[in-house]
Amino acid sequence: MDAQVIGRKKEVLILQEALESNEAEMVAVLGRRRIGKTFLVSSVYKDNIVFEISGTQSASTQLQLRNFRDELSAFYVNKLPLEVPMDWLAAFQLLKQYLKELDPKKKHVLFFDEVPWLSRHKSGFLEALGYFWNSWASRQNLVVVICGSAASWMIRRVVNDKGGLHNRITKYIHLHPFTLNETEVYLHSRNIYFDRFQMLHLYMALGGIPHYLKAVKAGQSVVQNIDRICFSENGLLKNEFSKLYPALFKHAERYVAIIRALASKWKGMHRMELIEQLKFKSGGSITTLLTELEQSGFIHSYYAFKGKQREKTYRLSDPYSLFYLQFIESNTSEEGIWFQLSQSQQYKSWAGYAFENICLRHVSQIKKALGISGIFSSVSSFYKKSSPELGGAQIDLVLDRKDHVINLFEIKFYEEPFVPDLEFSNGLREKRAVFKASTGTRKQLSWVMLSTFGLKQNQYSLGLVDNVLTLDSLFEEA
């Protein structure tokens, strides 16, 4: 295995188990564009891959079959001239003929990358793959890897397929962006060293996408890197947003409309709010769109504490999409623009929200820092609109634990340790009172302060804040 695979421990183990299995294995690997799927599979299986092909976006079935012929010709030991197969059934027959000539004692890997592009409408690719597997490959010493960036398509058409691939997937990997810990390890492997506060800034703009992080250069500050990558005329992420969603979804404009709507309301929106704002005709269609965006990792949903399905809140959680819509889209490629923007009030507002999002995506690390990893807890949010009888309150993270404790989180983004004052103290007490009165809970309520550099204990925090976590907590290895 390639030594440069960073993190991905569970995923590497799954791939290795498939290789060491005594049976044929069909492995589905999905995850968004630029997440590192191809690199992971190629690194783990580099000595075992005997055939691979990657789909080409928007290419005709005839062109995909021509590419299949070219790739198979490159692997064929006999180097026989091969005709372009007339359809995918014929293509898999050629593949079967080739595989029969290989050593049956060695486990061989077939790698089909970007399958959603190979499987065009009425192409017959999935049907042919299903027949190939069911009639022959499932009894051979093979690992068949099916990979795709369109996560929702992969789940619907491959993992949960009701046709020839029904219940044929033996192992499943959904690759997610790097955590802060993995990002730190990755950058260190490239001899790039920032302090963790600076690394947080980088993560808030680029997220944990390996391909994006690969553009970071040593010898430049985080501000310089963001300016070059996101704002320069030829920057990698200057126009990535316009390519990102069309590469994953048909009718991408509907998905982008949801992303833009959520970007305009940082605290999130309910499904009905989105329907009203976007004027979608069908409630069912927006439910499908939301599900697919969430499966692809662009948005997250959270239930209100003890809430019902209709109270589910959706938030834009993809760091790059938020950063693009907040800053890149509306600014020119003027060199040095990020130096100016990073000093603005707009930046401070964005940083607070972006930090909240990152905390919500690192709940496992937070639980580890609190020493409660082994205690089951449900994650939710809490919102109570103010009324004449009771004040309002919003708590973005609530951990309802099975040991009769509920952790309420106050999340603050500051460039120095937070100093509590009377207003802060009264605010936490009021939020706690509103939460208790509204929910009727009898569990112990415990405030956790999660701030970049922690909190300076004084008379306003003693006896009120039970735990203080810093940025370092988010860098824990979960």
Residue, then its C-alpha position, 0 to 999 in steps of 0.5 A: m500500500d502507498a505510504q502516502v495514504i493519510g487517515r482513512k484507516k477504516e476505509v483502508l481496512i475494508l479494502q484490505e479485507a476484501l483483498e484477503s477474502n476467500e470469496a469474490e467481493m464487490v466494493a462500492v466506494l462513493g464520495r464527492r468530487r475531489i475527495g480522494k476516492t481514486f487515489l485511495v483505491s489505486s494506492v491500496y490495490k496498486d499491485n492487484i489491479v488488472f483492469e481499470i476504466s474511468g467514465t468520461q463526463s457527458a461522453s456518449t456510450q460509443l465513446q465510453l466503449r471505445n475507451f473501454r477497448d483502449e484500456l483493455s488493450a493496454f492491460y492485455v498480455n497478448k496485445l491482440p488488436l481488439e475491436v470496439p465492442m458493440d455494447w456493454l454486454a459484449a464489452f464484459q465478454l471481452l473482459k471475461q476472456y481476458l481474465k480467464e488468461l490470468d493466474p486464478k490463484k491470485k486475487h485480481v482487482l477490477f476498478f470501475d471509476e466514475v460509474p455514473w458517467l459510464s452508465r448513461h441513460k439506456s446505456g445498459f452498463l449496470e445491467a451488463l455489469g450485473y449479468f457479468w457478476n451474477s453469471w461468472a465473476s461472483r465465483q472467481n478470485l476477484v474484487v470488483v470496485i465500483c466508484g462514483s462521485a455522485a453519492s446519491w446516484m451510487i446509493r440509489r442505483v448501486v448500493n440499493d439497486k433492485g435489479g441485477l446488483h440487488n444485494r450484490i455489494t459486499k462492502y461499502i465505503h462512503l469517503h468523507p472530507f478530512t477531519l481537522n486532525e487528518t488535515e493537519v497530518y496531511l499538510h505535515s506530510r507535505n512539510i507544511y506547518f501552520d499553527r492550529f488557529q491558522m489551520l482552522h482558517l484554512y479549513m474554514a475556507l477550503g474544507g477537508i478536500p484533499h485535492y483542494l489542500k494539495a494546492v497549499k504551498a509551504g512558505q506562504s501564509v494561510v492568507q497568501n494561500i487562500d488569496r492565491i487559490c481562491f481569488s487569483e485569476n488562475g486559482l484552483l477554486k476561483n471557478e470550482f463552484s460552477k463545475l462542482y454541482p453539474a459534475l454530480f447532479k442532473h439539473a444542477e440548478r435546482y440543487v444550487a438554488i437550495i445551496r444559495a438559499l441556505a447560504s443566505k440564512w446561516k441558522g438553517m431552514h426548515r423544508m417548508e421555508l425552502i419550498e416557500q422561498l424557492k417556490f418549488k411546486s412539489g414538496g416531494s421533489i425538494t425532499t429528494l433534492l435535500t436528501e441527495l445534497e445531504q448524502s453528498g455531504f454539502i448540507h447537514s440536517y439537525y432535529a430540534f431537541k425532542g422534535k418531530q420530522r417537520e422540525k428538521t433544520y437544514r444548514l449549508s455545511d460545505p466550507y468551500s460552497l459557503f466561502y465561495l458564495q460569501f466572498i469569491e463570487s462577489n469579488t474580482s481577481e484583484e491580487g491581495i483582495w483576501f488581505q483586505l477582506s480578512q480584516s472586514q466585519q463580513y469576515k468576522s460574521w462568516a468566521g463565527y458561523a463557519f466555526e460553528n459548522i466545523c464544531l458540528r462536524h466534529v462531534s466525535q472529537i468533542k465527545k472524546a475531549l469531554g471523556i464521554s465517547g463511550i456514552f450514547s448521546s443524541v445530537s440536536s439543536f434547540y430553538k424557542k421563539s420568544s413569547p410573552e410567557l417565556g423568553g426565546a433561546q437558541i442553542d446550536l448543539v445539544l448532546d442528550r446523554k444516556d447517563h442523565v446529563i444534557n450538555l448545552f454548548e456555547i460556541k464562540f470564535y475569538e482570536e484570544p481567550f474569551v472573557p465572560d462578563l455579566e451579560f454573558s452570564n445572564g445570557l447562559r442562565e436565561k437560555r438554560a431556564v428557557f430550555k428547562a421550562s420548554t422541554g420539561t427535562r429532569k436531566q442535569l443541564s451542563w454548559v460546555m464552552l467551546s471557544t478557539f482559545g478557551l475561556k478565562q475563568n472569573q466570577y461570571s463563569l464559576g459555577l456556571v460553565d462546567n467544561v471548557l474546550t478549545l480548538d485543540s479539542l477539535f484536532e483530536e483523532a476520533 
